[in-house]
Amino acid sequence: MNKVVFLFLMLIFFSCDSQTQNVDVLQSLEIQGLEKMNGLSLVSMNKFLDASEVPHILESNANWTSVIPFAFLPSHDAPGLVFDSEWQWKGERIEGAKNTIQLMHENGLSVMLKPQIWVGRGVFTGKINMQNEHDWKQLEEEYGDYILTFAKLAEKEKVEMICIGTEMHEFAVQRADFWKSLIKEIREIYSGKLTYAENWDCYSEVSFWTDLDFIGIDAYFPIADGNNPSESKLREAWEKLESEFSAFSTHVDMQIVFTEYGYRSIANCAEAPWNYKTESKISERAQERALSALYNAIWDKPYFAGGFLWKWYPDHKKAGGSKNDMFTVQNKAAEKLVREIYGGN
């Protein structure tokens, strides 16, 4: 066979095969009875969520919310995890999570229950690393109790998905057998979907994706240096990442969900999106451009199951606004963009 013809036929074959895989991935959401996850990450407050605060959530056109009950670990290198303590804010505890879940379901919203850990002195959860085997075993027992407690709540309340951990890289990599065993235990008592939220820079290192239902990424990718980058530059960076996501989704044979995504409303928001301490000039337009680039590059891809915007406060009238430089889009230019994108999916 002529070499040129052979290469042409191979190109057609792999192109068709790729398209078939994309169609299969697209159908998998429908098979699972799920919609594209147009999600909001709800902030847990020191009160129960009130029904009067739900209409603003609905006005965003979100169809999913993440509910986040917290646990506290005093040190990143020693066990001692505590949760559902009286000193914690009400929204972070079992009853607070239950109240929020019920309100979401009453209003037709699906829920991802996303238990997370605060580490003492603000240490990043990805650095949790015990000093000896005894301490690892104790932490695993504590963490298992934490997650299984909320898995029981999730099953009782018919929660659609649980995120079993957030940005716990060292723990996830060093103790993979624990996580595989924990997933089996969760599946014995919970019938919904499961994911895990890994940080943007190491999601490919997780070894237990195939034990879950979705690849979860906290998508704070650095995509542009400096102040006020153009949307074309931002979109070009996201399109490069998009090819990586597509390849990884195909490799694992699983859809990707952005378990967190978002930008602060500051001029250099795309430089280090995870950094809540960066000092920069307030810019609603920069936040809006960065989100627009993400949506245009990623949101309609068949391997992409959706994402959860970080973050959404209960008291909408007082949240965000022109003087706020943090992540929420509430009462900022980007809120309209989110409504448009979420309303079109």
DRENDO-1510 file (C-alpha; in Angstrom, 1 decimal, always signed):
<recs>
REC; n; res; u; v; w
REC; 1; MET; +0.0; +0.0; +0.0 .
REC; 2; ASN; +1.2; +3.5; -0.8 .
REC; 3; LYS; +2.7; +5.0; +2.4 .
REC; 4; VAL; +0.8; +8.3; +2.1 .
REC; 5; VAL; -2.5; +6.4; +1.7 .
REC; 6; PHE; -1.7; +4.2; +4.7 .
REC; 7; LEU; -1.0; +7.2; +6.9 .
REC; 8; PHE; -4.2; +8.9; +5.6 .
REC; 9; LEU; -6.3; +5.8; +6.5 .
REC; 10; MET; -4.7; +5.6; +10.0 .
REC; 11; LEU; -5.5; +9.2; +10.6 .
REC; 12; ILE; -9.2; +8.6; +9.7 .
REC; 13; PHE; -9.2; +5.5; +12.0 .
REC; 14; PHE; -7.9; +7.3; +15.1 .
REC; 15; SER; -10.1; +10.3; +14.4 .
REC; 16; CYS; -13.2; +8.2; +14.3 .
REC; 17; ASP; -12.1; +6.2; +17.4 .
REC; 18; SER; -11.6; +9.4; +19.3 .
REC; 19; GLN; -15.0; +10.7; +18.2 .
REC; 20; THR; -16.5; +7.4; +19.3 .
REC; 21; GLN; -14.9; +7.8; +22.8 .
REC; 22; ASN; -16.1; +11.3; +23.1 .
REC; 23; VAL; -19.7; +10.2; +22.3 .
REC; 24; ASP; -19.4; +7.4; +24.8 .
REC; 25; VAL; -18.2; +9.9; +27.5 .
REC; 26; LEU; -21.0; +12.3; +26.6 .
REC; 27; GLN; -23.6; +9.6; +26.9 .
REC; 28; SER; -22.2; +8.5; +30.3 .
REC; 29; LEU; -23.8; +11.5; +32.1 .
REC; 30; GLU; -27.1; +10.6; +30.6 .
REC; 31; ILE; -26.6; +6.9; +31.5 .
REC; 32; GLN; -25.9; +8.0; +35.1 .
REC; 33; GLY; -29.0; +10.1; +35.2 .
REC; 34; LEU; -27.0; +13.3; +35.8 .
REC; 35; GLU; -27.0; +16.7; +34.1 .
REC; 36; LYS; -24.0; +18.9; +33.4 .
REC; 37; MET; -22.9; +20.0; +36.8 .
REC; 38; ASN; -23.3; +23.8; +36.9 .
REC; 39; GLY; -22.4; +24.1; +40.5 .
REC; 40; LEU; -21.8; +26.5; +43.3 .
REC; 41; SER; -19.6; +25.9; +46.4 .
REC; 42; LEU; -21.7; +27.0; +49.3 .
REC; 43; VAL; -20.0; +28.7; +52.2 .
REC; 44; SER; -20.8; +27.1; +55.6 .
REC; 45; MET; -21.8; +29.8; +58.1 .
REC; 46; ASN; -22.4; +29.9; +61.8 .
REC; 47; LYS; -26.1; +29.4; +61.3 .
REC; 48; PHE; -28.5; +27.2; +59.4 .
REC; 49; LEU; -29.1; +28.1; +55.8 .
REC; 50; ASP; -32.5; +29.9; +55.6 .
REC; 51; ALA; -35.0; +29.2; +52.8 .
REC; 52; SER; -35.1; +32.9; +52.0 .
REC; 53; GLU; -31.5; +32.7; +50.8 .
REC; 54; VAL; -32.2; +30.0; +48.2 .
REC; 55; PRO; -33.9; +32.1; +45.4 .
REC; 56; HIS; -30.5; +33.8; +44.7 .
REC; 57; ILE; -28.9; +30.4; +44.2 .
REC; 58; LEU; -31.7; +29.5; +41.8 .
REC; 59; GLU; -31.2; +32.8; +39.9 .
REC; 60; SER; -27.7; +31.8; +39.2 .
REC; 61; ASN; -29.1; +28.9; +37.1 .
REC; 62; ALA; -27.0; +26.5; +39.1 .
REC; 63; ASN; -28.3; +22.9; +39.2 .
REC; 64; TRP; -25.8; +21.6; +41.7 .
REC; 65; THR; -24.3; +22.9; +44.9 .
REC; 66; SER; -21.5; +21.5; +47.1 .
REC; 67; VAL; -22.1; +21.3; +50.8 .
REC; 68; ILE; -18.9; +21.5; +52.9 .
REC; 69; PRO; -18.8; +20.2; +56.4 .
REC; 70; PHE; -15.4; +20.8; +58.0 .
REC; 71; ALA; -13.1; +18.8; +60.3 .
REC; 72; PHE; -10.1; +20.2; +62.1 .
REC; 73; LEU; -6.6; +18.7; +62.3 .
REC; 74; PRO; -4.4; +20.6; +64.8 .
REC; 75; SER; -1.1; +19.6; +63.1 .
REC; 76; HIS; -0.2; +18.4; +59.6 .
REC; 77; ASP; +2.2; +15.8; +61.0 .
REC; 78; ALA; +0.2; +14.3; +63.9 .
REC; 79; PRO; -3.3; +12.6; +64.2 .
REC; 80; GLY; -6.1; +14.2; +66.2 .
REC; 81; LEU; -8.8; +14.9; +63.6 .
REC; 82; VAL; -12.0; +16.3; +65.2 .
REC; 83; PHE; -15.4; +17.0; +63.6 .
REC; 84; ASP; -19.0; +17.9; +64.6 .
REC; 85; SER; -17.7; +19.7; +67.7 .
REC; 86; GLU; -19.8; +22.2; +69.6 .
REC; 87; TRP; -17.2; +25.0; +69.0 .
REC; 88; GLN; -17.5; +24.6; +65.2 .
REC; 89; TRP; -19.9; +26.8; +63.1 .
REC; 90; LYS; -23.3; +25.3; +62.8 .
REC; 91; GLY; -23.1; +25.1; +59.0 .
REC; 92; GLU; -19.9; +23.0; +59.3 .
REC; 93; ARG; -21.5; +20.3; +61.5 .
REC; 94; ILE; -23.8; +17.3; +60.7 .
REC; 95; GLU; -27.1; +19.1; +61.4 .
REC; 96; GLY; -26.0; +22.1; +59.4 .
REC; 97; ALA; -25.0; +20.0; +56.5 .
REC; 98; LYS; -28.3; +18.1; +56.8 .
REC; 99; ASN; -30.3; +21.3; +56.8 .
REC; 100; THR; -28.6; +22.6; +53.7 .
REC; 101; ILE; -28.9; +19.4; +51.8 .
REC; 102; GLN; -32.6; +19.2; +52.5 .
REC; 103; LEU; -33.1; +22.8; +51.4 .
REC; 104; MET; -31.2; +22.2; +48.2 .
REC; 105; HIS; -33.3; +19.1; +47.4 .
REC; 106; GLU; -36.6; +20.8; +48.2 .
REC; 107; ASN; -35.7; +23.4; +45.5 .
REC; 108; GLY; -34.6; +20.9; +42.9 .
REC; 109; LEU; -30.9; +21.2; +43.3 .
REC; 110; SER; -28.5; +18.3; +43.3 .
REC; 111; VAL; -25.8; +18.0; +45.9 .
REC; 112; MET; -22.1; +17.1; +46.2 .
REC; 113; LEU; -21.3; +16.6; +49.8 .
REC; 114; LYS; -17.6; +17.6; +50.2 .
REC; 115; PRO; -16.1; +17.1; +53.7 .
REC; 116; GLN; -12.9; +19.1; +54.0 .
REC; 117; ILE; -10.1; +19.5; +56.6 .
REC; 118; TRP; -8.8; +22.7; +58.1 .
REC; 119; VAL; -5.2; +22.2; +59.3 .
REC; 120; GLY; -3.7; +24.1; +62.2 .
REC; 121; ARG; -1.7; +27.3; +61.4 .
REC; 122; GLY; -3.1; +27.3; +57.9 .
REC; 123; VAL; -0.9; +24.5; +56.6 .
REC; 124; PHE; -1.9; +23.2; +53.2 .
REC; 125; THR; -3.8; +19.9; +53.3 .
REC; 126; GLY; -1.5; +18.5; +50.6 .
REC; 127; LYS; +1.3; +18.5; +53.2 .
REC; 128; ILE; -0.5; +16.2; +55.7 .
REC; 129; ASN; +2.2; +13.6; +56.4 .
REC; 130; MET; +2.5; +11.5; +59.5 .
REC; 131; GLN; +5.8; +10.8; +61.2 .
REC; 132; ASN; +5.4; +7.0; +61.8 .
REC; 133; GLU; +3.1; +4.1; +60.9 .
REC; 134; HIS; +1.3; +4.3; +64.3 .
REC; 135; ASP; +0.2; +7.9; +63.6 .
REC; 136; TRP; -0.8; +7.0; +60.0 .
REC; 137; LYS; -3.0; +4.2; +61.3 .
REC; 138; GLN; -4.6; +6.5; +63.9 .
REC; 139; LEU; -5.3; +9.3; +61.3 .
REC; 140; GLU; -6.7; +6.7; +58.9 .
REC; 141; GLU; -9.1; +5.6; +61.6 .
REC; 142; GLU; -10.1; +9.1; +62.4 .
REC; 143; TYR; -10.6; +10.1; +58.8 .
REC; 144; GLY; -12.5; +7.0; +58.0 .
REC; 145; ASP; -14.9; +7.7; +60.8 .
REC; 146; TYR; -15.3; +11.3; +59.5 .
REC; 147; ILE; -16.1; +10.3; +55.9 .
REC; 148; LEU; -18.3; +7.3; +56.8 .
REC; 149; THR; -20.3; +9.4; +59.2 .
REC; 150; PHE; -21.2; +11.8; +56.3 .
REC; 151; ALA; -21.6; +8.9; +53.9 .
REC; 152; LYS; -24.4; +7.6; +56.1 .
REC; 153; LEU; -26.0; +11.1; +56.1 .
REC; 154; ALA; -25.6; +11.2; +52.3 .
REC; 155; GLU; -27.3; +7.9; +51.8 .
REC; 156; LYS; -30.2; +8.9; +54.2 .
REC; 157; GLU; -30.7; +12.2; +52.4 .
REC; 158; LYS; -30.2; +10.8; +48.9 .
REC; 159; VAL; -27.2; +13.0; +48.1 .
REC; 160; GLU; -26.2; +12.6; +44.5 .
REC; 161; MET; -22.4; +12.6; +45.0 .
REC; 162; ILE; -19.7; +12.6; +47.7 .
REC; 163; CYS; -16.3; +14.0; +47.3 .
REC; 164; ILE; -14.2; +11.8; +49.6 .
REC; 165; GLY; -11.3; +14.1; +50.1 .
REC; 166; THR; -9.8; +17.5; +49.1 .
REC; 167; GLU; -6.3; +18.3; +48.1 .
REC; 168; MET; -4.6; +15.7; +50.2 .
REC; 169; HIS; -1.7; +14.8; +47.9 .
REC; 170; GLU; +0.8; +13.2; +50.3 .
REC; 171; PHE; -1.9; +11.3; +52.1 .
REC; 172; ALA; -3.4; +10.1; +48.8 .
REC; 173; VAL; -0.1; +9.1; +47.2 .
REC; 174; GLN; +1.6; +7.5; +50.3 .
REC; 175; ARG; -1.5; +5.7; +51.6 .
REC; 176; ALA; -3.3; +4.6; +48.4 .
REC; 177; ASP; -4.3; +1.3; +49.9 .
REC; 178; PHE; -6.2; +3.1; +52.6 .
REC; 179; TRP; -8.1; +5.1; +50.1 .
REC; 180; LYS; -9.1; +2.1; +48.0 .
REC; 181; SER; -10.3; +0.3; +51.2 .
REC; 182; LEU; -12.2; +3.4; +52.3 .
REC; 183; ILE; -13.9; +3.7; +48.9 .
REC; 184; LYS; -15.1; +0.1; +49.3 .
REC; 185; GLU; -16.5; +0.8; +52.7 .
REC; 186; ILE; -18.3; +3.9; +51.4 .
REC; 187; ARG; -19.8; +1.9; +48.6 .
REC; 188; GLU; -21.2; -0.6; +51.1 .
REC; 189; ILE; -23.4; +2.1; +52.8 .
REC; 190; TYR; -23.8; +4.7; +50.0 .
REC; 191; SER; -25.4; +4.3; +46.6 .
REC; 192; GLY; -24.5; +7.6; +45.0 .
REC; 193; LYS; -21.5; +8.8; +42.9 .
REC; 194; LEU; -18.0; +9.3; +44.3 .
REC; 195; THR; -15.1; +11.6; +43.4 .
REC; 196; TYR; -12.0; +13.0; +45.0 .
REC; 197; ALA; -10.7; +16.5; +44.6 .
REC; 198; GLU; -7.0; +16.7; +43.8 .
REC; 199; ASN; -5.0; +19.9; +43.4 .
REC; 200; TRP; -4.4; +21.2; +39.9 .
REC; 201; ASP; -0.7; +20.4; +39.8 .
REC; 202; CYS; -0.8; +16.7; +40.8 .
REC; 203; TYR; -4.1; +15.2; +39.7 .
REC; 204; SER; -2.4; +12.7; +37.4 .
REC; 205; GLU; -0.5; +11.2; +40.4 .
REC; 206; VAL; -3.7; +9.8; +42.0 .
REC; 207; SER; -3.7; +6.0; +41.7 .
REC; 208; PHE; -7.4; +5.3; +42.7 .
REC; 209; TRP; -9.3; +7.2; +40.0 .
REC; 210; THR; -10.7; +4.0; +38.5 .
REC; 211; ASP; -12.3; +3.1; +41.9 .
REC; 212; LEU; -14.3; +6.3; +41.7 .
REC; 213; ASP; -16.9; +7.7; +39.3 .
REC; 214; PHE; -15.4; +11.0; +38.3 .
REC; 215; ILE; -11.9; +12.6; +38.2 .
REC; 216; GLY; -12.0; +15.6; +40.5 .
REC; 217; ILE; -9.7; +18.6; +40.0 .
REC; 218; ASP; -9.5; +21.8; +42.0 .
REC; 219; ALA; -8.7; +23.8; +38.9 .
REC; 220; TYR; -6.6; +26.8; +40.0 .
REC; 221; PHE; -4.2; +26.5; +37.1 .
REC; 222; PRO; -1.8; +29.5; +36.6 .
REC; 223; ILE; -2.6; +30.5; +33.0 .
REC; 224; ALA; -1.2; +34.1; +32.6 .
REC; 225; ASP; +1.3; +36.3; +34.3 .
REC; 226; GLY; +0.8; +40.0; +35.0 .
REC; 227; ASN; -2.2; +42.3; +35.2 .
REC; 228; ASN; -5.3; +42.2; +32.9 .
REC; 229; PRO; -4.2; +39.6; +30.4 .
REC; 230; SER; -6.4; +39.5; +27.2 .
REC; 231; GLU; -9.1; +37.0; +26.9 .
REC; 232; SER; -7.4; +35.5; +23.8 .
REC; 233; LYS; -4.3; +34.9; +25.8 .
REC; 234; LEU; -6.3; +33.3; +28.6 .
REC; 235; ARG; -8.3; +31.2; +26.2 .
REC; 236; GLU; -5.1; +30.0; +24.5 .
REC; 237; ALA; -3.8; +28.8; +27.8 .
REC; 238; TRP; -7.0; +27.0; +28.6 .
REC; 239; GLU; -7.1; +25.3; +25.2 .
REC; 240; LYS; -3.6; +23.9; +25.9 .
REC; 241; LEU; -4.8; +22.5; +29.2 .
REC; 242; GLU; -8.0; +21.2; +27.5 .
REC; 243; SER; -5.9; +18.9; +25.3 .
REC; 244; GLU; -4.3; +17.5; +28.5 .
REC; 245; PHE; -7.7; +17.0; +30.1 .
REC; 246; SER; -9.0; +15.2; +27.1 .
REC; 247; ALA; -6.0; +12.8; +26.9 .
REC; 248; PHE; -6.2; +12.1; +30.7 .
REC; 249; SER; -9.9; +11.5; +30.6 .
REC; 250; THR; -9.4; +9.1; +27.7 .
REC; 251; HIS; -6.6; +7.4; +29.5 .
REC; 252; VAL; -8.6; +6.8; +32.7 .
REC; 253; ASP; -11.8; +6.3; +30.8 .
REC; 254; MET; -13.7; +8.7; +33.1 .
REC; 255; GLN; -15.2; +12.2; +33.0 .
REC; 256; ILE; -13.6; +15.1; +34.7 .
REC; 257; VAL; -15.3; +17.5; +37.1 .
REC; 258; PHE; -13.8; +20.7; +38.5 .
REC; 259; THR; -14.6; +20.1; +42.2 .
REC; 260; GLU; -13.5; +23.7; +42.6 .
REC; 261; TYR; -12.8; +26.5; +40.1 .
REC; 262; GLY; -12.7; +30.3; +40.2 .
REC; 263; TYR; -10.8; +33.5; +40.2 .
REC; 264; ARG; -10.5; +36.5; +42.5 .
REC; 265; SER; -11.6; +39.8; +41.2 .
REC; 266; ILE; -8.1; +41.3; +40.9 .
REC; 267; ALA; -6.0; +42.4; +38.0 .
REC; 268; ASN; -3.5; +39.5; +38.1 .
REC; 269; CYS; -6.1; +36.8; +39.0 .
REC; 270; ALA; -4.8; +34.3; +36.5 .
REC; 271; GLU; -1.3; +34.3; +37.8 .
REC; 272; ALA; -1.7; +32.2; +40.9 .
REC; 273; PRO; -5.5; +31.7; +41.2 .
REC; 274; TRP; -5.3; +29.7; +44.4 .
REC; 275; ASN; -3.6; +32.5; +46.3 .
REC; 276; TYR; -6.1; +34.3; +48.5 .
REC; 277; LYS; -3.3; +36.6; +49.9 .
REC; 278; THR; -2.1; +38.1; +46.7 .
REC; 279; GLU; -2.3; +41.9; +46.8 .
REC; 280; SER; -3.4; +43.5; +43.5 .
REC; 281; LYS; -5.8; +46.1; +42.2 .
REC; 282; ILE; -9.5; +45.2; +42.2 .
REC; 283; SER; -10.7; +44.3; +38.7 .
REC; 284; GLU; -14.1; +42.7; +38.1 .
REC; 285; ARG; -13.3; +42.7; +34.4 .
REC; 286; ALA; -10.2; +40.5; +34.9 .
REC; 287; GLN; -12.2; +38.0; +36.9 .
REC; 288; GLU; -14.9; +38.0; +34.2 .
REC; 289; ARG; -12.4; +37.5; +31.4 .
REC; 290; ALA; -10.7; +34.6; +33.1 .
REC; 291; LEU; -14.0; +32.8; +33.7 .
REC; 292; SER; -15.1; +33.5; +30.2 .
REC; 293; ALA; -11.9; +31.9; +28.8 .
REC; 294; LEU; -12.4; +28.8; +30.9 .
REC; 295; TYR; -16.1; +28.4; +29.9 .
REC; 296; ASN; -15.3; +28.9; +26.2 .
REC; 297; ALA; -12.5; +26.4; +26.2 .
REC; 298; ILE; -13.8; +23.7; +28.5 .
REC; 299; TRP; -17.5; +23.7; +29.4 .
REC; 300; ASP; -19.1; +22.1; +26.4 .
REC; 301; LYS; -16.5; +19.3; +26.0 .
REC; 302; PRO; -18.0; +15.8; +26.2 .
REC; 303; TYR; -15.4; +14.5; +28.7 .
REC; 304; PHE; -16.2; +17.4; +31.0 .
REC; 305; ALA; -18.9; +16.7; +33.6 .
REC; 306; GLY; -19.1; +20.3; +35.0 .
REC; 307; GLY; -17.7; +22.2; +37.9 .
REC; 308; PHE; -18.3; +24.0; +41.2 .
REC; 309; LEU; -17.6; +27.7; +41.3 .
REC; 310; TRP; -15.7; +28.9; +44.4 .
REC; 311; LYS; -17.6; +30.3; +46.3 .
REC; 312; TRP; -21.2; +31.4; +47.1 .
REC; 313; TYR; -22.3; +33.1; +50.3 .
REC; 314; PRO; -25.8; +32.7; +51.8 .
REC; 315; ASP; -26.5; +36.4; +52.4 .
REC; 316; HIS; -26.5; +37.5; +48.7 .
REC; 317; LYS; -27.2; +41.2; +49.3 .
REC; 318; LYS; -24.1; +41.6; +51.5 .
REC; 319; ALA; -21.8; +39.3; +49.5 .
REC; 320; GLY; -19.2; +40.3; +47.1 .
REC; 321; GLY; -19.6; +43.7; +45.3 .
REC; 322; SER; -17.3; +46.3; +43.9 .
REC; 323; LYS; -15.1; +46.6; +46.9 .
REC; 324; ASN; -14.6; +42.8; +47.4 .
REC; 325; ASP; -11.5; +41.3; +45.9 .
REC; 326; MET; -12.1; +37.6; +46.7 .
REC; 327; PHE; -13.4; +34.7; +44.8 .
REC; 328; THR; -17.2; +35.2; +44.9 .
REC; 329; VAL; -18.9; +36.5; +41.7 .
REC; 330; GLN; -21.8; +37.8; +43.7 .
REC; 331; ASN; -22.8; +41.3; +42.9 .
REC; 332; LYS; -20.0; +41.6; +40.4 .
REC; 333; ALA; -19.8; +41.7; +36.6 .
REC; 334; ALA; -19.0; +37.9; +36.4 .
REC; 335; GLU; -22.3; +37.0; +38.1 .
REC; 336; LYS; -24.2; +37.7; +34.9 .
REC; 337; LEU; -21.7; +35.6; +32.9 .
REC; 338; VAL; -22.2; +32.7; +35.2 .
REC; 339; ARG; -26.0; +33.0; +34.9 .
REC; 340; GLU; -25.7; +32.9; +31.1 .
REC; 341; ILE; -23.3; +29.9; +31.0 .
REC; 342; TYR; -25.3; +27.9; +33.6 .
REC; 343; GLY; -28.5; +28.8; +31.9 .
REC; 344; GLY; -27.3; +27.5; +28.6 .
REC; 345; ASN; -26.2; +24.1; +29.8 .
</recs>
